Amino acid sequence: MGNPPPIKLYLVDDDIVFLKSLEIDFTSKTDFEVHSFQTGEDCLAAMSGKPDIIILDYLLDGLNPMAMNGIETLDGIKKVDNDIPVIMLSGQDKIDVAVNCMHHKAYDYVVKSETAFLRLERNIANVMKSRKMETQLEWYMDRM
């Protein structure tokens, strides 16, 4: 039996230093295929690549104050494919921001901090575990 295909991960953040840091962290893991974007518009234009998971910054206004913000991008992603888990990421540690993200169907909300990468990894592991269980359940139900 071969190795499972890598997890196709889209990273979207206008903070190039943080984006590169995440990219390096995830590409050092052999089970990720990482694609990075600095704008929501670029991410949405690449949705035909069918990502497994998207990590999306909340603000996205560093390059262009008129660019789509994270919530607008999240809504656009959900219009393309409602089943793609989107983990929102922000430097804002405010409950109302997190609640807003969840109302827009984000999978989770992670605050940028020294533990952010570990929380993102744990979220991705949970998503993949759930998908595996769903696949196994579907296989079982098809045989009944």
N, C-alpha and C positions, 0 to 999 in steps of 0.2 A: 504494500500500500504506500502510495506517494505522500509527500507532504501536502497539507492543504494549501490552497492559493493564498498569497499574501492579502492582508486586509487593505483595501484601497481607502486611504485616509486623505481627506481634503482639509487643509489648514488655511484659515482665512483670518488675517490680522494685518492692520495697517502699520503696526510697530515692527519694522523690519528686523530689529535685533531680537525681539521676543519670538517672531516668526521663525527666524533662522535657528534660534535656540531649540524651539520645539521640533523643527525639521531634523536637526542633528540628533536630538534625543530619540525620535521615532525611527529615523533611518538606521540608527545603530542597532535597532532590533531587527532581526531578519524577517519578521512576519508582517512587515508594513511596506506598502507601496505609497509613498507620500507625494502629494501634489500641493503646492503652496500658491496662495493668491493674496494680493494686497487689497483687493476690493471685492465687495459683494457682487458687483457687475461681472467681474472676471470669473468668480465662482459659478454664478448662474450660467454664464456662457459655456462653461465646461461640464455642465450636468449630464450631458450625453455620455460622459465617461463612467457613469453609474458608480459613484462612490458608495462604500459600505457605511462610512461614518464621516460626519463633518464636525470639525471644531471651529467655532465661529465667534469672533470678537463682537462684543456688544455695540461699540461705538462706530468704528470704521471711518472716522472723519479726519484722520491725521494727514492723509495725502490731499484730500479734496473735501472741504467742508460741505459741498453739495452732493457728495457721493451717498449712495444708499447706506443706511445704518444697518446694524446687525439684525434688528427686528424686521425691517423691510426685506432683508436678504433671507432671513428665516422663513418669512411668509412666502417668498418666491420659491424657495426650496420645497416647501410643503405643497405648493401648487404643482410642481414638477413630479414629486414623489413623496407622498405623505408618510411613507414608511421608513424613510432614511432618518436614523437617529442624528440629531444635531445637539451637540454639547456647546452651550454658550459659555463664553469666557470673558471676564472683564476685570479691570482693576477696581471696580466699584464694589464695595462690600455693603450693599444696601438691600434690604429685604424686598423693597418695592420693585427694584430692578429684577431681582430673581423671580418674583411672582409674575411680573410682566412677561418674562421669558417663558415661564411655564404655561401661561395663558395662551401663548402663541405656539404651543406644542413642542417646546424644547425638551430634550431628554433629561438634561440636567443643567445646572448653572455652577460654574467653577470660578472662584476668585483667583486672579493672578497673584501668586505668592510662591514662597519657596517650596510648598508642597503641591503646587498645581499639577506638575507632571505626574506625580504619583496618583492624584485623584483622577486625572484624565485616563491614565492606564487602567485604573480600577473600573472606571465607567466603561471603557472599551471592552474589558474582559467580561463585564456583566452583560453587555449587548451581545457579544459573541456567544456567551453561554446560553442566553435566552434563545438566540437564533438556532443554536444546535438542538436545544430541547424542542423547539417548535418543529424543526425538520424531523426529528425522531418521532414526535407525536403524529405528524402527518403521515409518515411512513407506516406507523402502527395502525392508524385509523384506516388507511387505504387497504390494509390486509384483513380488516374485520368484515 
